Every structure is written in C-alpha cells, then in structure tokens.
C-alpha cells in the first residue's frame, strides 16, 4: 500500500510518498498530487521517495504524469530520496535522462 503526505510551502509543494508504488494504489496517489497542485495553483513540486520501497510500471506512470503536468504548467518537478531499487527502475526506463533527481530533500529545495 502506498500513501502520500502533501504539504504546501511558499514557492513549492511537497509530496512525500511511502510504501509500494504499484498498480492498485498509484491512480489514487496520482490524482491526489494532481488535485493538490491544481487547488493550490502551484506546479513547483518536490516528490520525496525516501520511504518508497518498491515501484512498478504503474508507479513510473504516476511519476511521468506529474512530470508532464509540471511541464505543461511551466513548473518544476524534482524527485529526491530514491532507494537503489527505485533509481534502477527509473534508470532502466531512461527517465533519469529527463527527470531532475537529487539525493536529499535539501538538494531538492535548492532546485526550487
């Protein structure tokens, strides 16, 4: 099961995800982040994946959807805290070439 904790700051939003980003929970998480961004009219988003233990193709689909949403709104999207497993899956999909990936939340904040 995956969960999202969403928080608004002055110039960006954070989505702190935990659990497994797998089919069955990613649709809800994807919509939560999208709705939160739209409600706050803020598309500069940090996605903290520190507590994500596993990701499958539907999880990758959620990451891609947020990336597209941020780009369409001229926002900025930064992913931080990826475990080795998650980083490998993102790398296999060649998404590490287009996503902004950093190790820590502080590094992500500096990118905003």
GIFENPE-V747522 format. One record per residue. RES is the residue in one letter. PSI is psi in whole degrees, 0 to 359 (none if undefined). NEAR is the number of other C-alpha atoms within 12 Angstrom. D_LAST is the distance of its C-alpha to the last C-alpha in whole Angstrom. Layout:
RES,PSI,NEAR,D_LAST
RES,PSI,NEAR,D_LAST
//
This chain:
X,141,21,29
X,154,27,25
X,157,27,24
X,133,31,20
X,119,22,19
X,137,28,17
X,141,24,15
X,134,23,13
X,180,18,11
X,310,15,11
X,8,21,8
X,168,29,7
X,153,35,10
X,141,37,11
X,106,41,14
X,113,30,16
X,151,37,19
X,156,29,22
X,208,26,25
X,123,29,26
X,88,33,25
X,165,28,28
X,133,21,30
X,335,19,31
X,343,25,28
X,330,33,25
X,315,24,26
X,315,21,26
X,316,35,22
X,315,34,21
X,324,22,22
X,311,26,21
X,315,40,17
X,313,32,18
X,319,20,20
X,316,26,18
X,315,32,15
X,318,21,18
X,326,15,19
X,359,21,16
X,45,22,16
X,122,30,12
X,13,36,11
X,110,38,7
X,134,45,8
X,126,47,8
X,110,46,12
X,114,37,14
X,17,39,17
X,319,28,18
X,15,27,21
X,123,31,22
X,340,25,25
X,148,30,26
X,139,34,25
X,191,27,27
X,328,21,27
X,329,23,26
X,318,35,23
X,322,32,22
X,322,25,23
X,317,31,21
X,318,44,18
X,319,28,19
X,318,23,19
X,322,38,16
X,314,32,15
X,316,21,17
X,313,27,16
X,317,29,13
X,318,20,14
X,332,14,17
X,14,19,15
X,36,15,13
X,188,25,10
X,132,32,7
X,127,39,8
X,132,41,8
X,136,42,11
X,161,35,12
X,29,30,16
X,133,32,18
X,167,26,22
X,318,19,24
X,310,20,25
X,318,34,22
X,323,31,21
X,316,18,25
X,316,25,25
X,320,30,22
X,318,18,23
X,324,15,26
X,1,20,25
X,19,14,23
X,342,21,20
X,345,23,18
X,337,12,19
X,333,18,17
X,152,28,14
X,114,27,11
X,129,32,13
X,165,26,12
X,321,24,15
X,163,21,13
X,321,25,11
X,319,17,10
X,321,18,9
X,318,28,7
X,322,27,5
X,334,16,5
X,345,23,4
X,none,25,0
//
